[in-house]
Amino acid sequence: MLLQIFNSPIAPGAQLFLLIVCILIGLGAGLSAIDARSTLFKKKSDDKH
């Protein structure tokens, strides 16, 4: 389905918008994973004290 969207003759602005959305989703997933790791490490350090 994504190939059909990028191969279809739509405005270049729309392709750029879709690309930016995909990048933002990827960055959001990476940041959430980093936040989850930091919270887990914080819980472990709190248990030691």
N, C-alpha and C positions, 0 to 999 in steps of 0.2 A: 504494500500500500504506500509506503514511503517512497519507493522508486517511482510509482505512478505520479505522486505529487511533484517530485523534483523533475520528472521528465515532461510533465504537462506544461504547455506554454502559458505560464502565469507570469505576473509582474515580478521583476527581479527583487523588488522590495518585499514581496510576500515570501520569496525563497530566503532572503536575508532574515526576515522575521522568524521563520521556522527554524533557521539555523541558530539564531540567538536564543530562542526558547529551549532548544535541545541543549545548548551549552549551559544555560541557567539551571536546567533540571539536573544536569551532571554535577555542576558546582554545588547545588543544594544538597544532593545526595552525599557528596564528599564532605561537606561541612557538617552535616548531621552525623556522619560516621565518626568524624573527628570529635564532635561534641560528646558522642556516646562513649568513646574511648576515654576522654578526659574525665567524664563523670565516673566511670568505672575505676580509674586510677585514684581519683579523689576519695571514693568510698574505701578503697583498700588502704590508703594512707590514714584515713580517719579511724579505721579498725585498729591500726597499730598503736595509736595513741590511747 
